[in-house]
Amino acid sequence: MTKVGILGGTFDPVHWGHLIVAEQARVTLELDKIIFIPTGQPWAKAQFRITSRHHRFKMVQAALAGYPHFEISSVEIDRSGNSYTVDTLEALSNQMDAESEVFFLLGRDAAESLHVWKEPCRILELCTLVIMCRPGGGESGFPNLKECPNRMHKIVELSVPLISISGTEIRSKVAQGCPIHYLVPPVIRRYIQNKSLYIP
């Protein structure tokens, strides 16, 4: 059986925090690989301006080079309209063999709003939901899915390192002309500079 982790996000830009957390999940859950999926048009961020799909995909692609257990998928980038997790998981399940087991990695904050996502019960049919929690983070981040009582065993918690890096912080620093050397891999810093991203 192949154990596949899925890590989605806007990745605007991808940073060290994403890579560290993904590697922690891979090792702890004994995953064969992790697929990074840059979001096309995130429905929950429809009111926010995000960097073009092309640049975000290229940055993740560059960041994963040299990591044999990490892959990238354009399944959401290639799809028009809003991106929904359930649609992505359906598409991936059609691409994988029947023996693959899917683990969807999700931050605790995002997990708490899972009940308003599109078809949350179907999501739990398609994967094991891994809620990534920081050590000493307090109460459980398990979502309250009363409508899916027979699926709650498909939700597990995973303790991950506390990495205080955010895309918002990185974009702000670039806009202010501040260095981001230790926030993103060197290849991402060069890409941002070469493409003049995040400059007001």
Summary of the structure (lengths in Angstrom):
residues: 200
radius of gyration: 16.7
end to end distance: 48.1
largest distance: 51.3
contacts: 588
relative contact order: 0.19
helix: 39%
strand: 18%
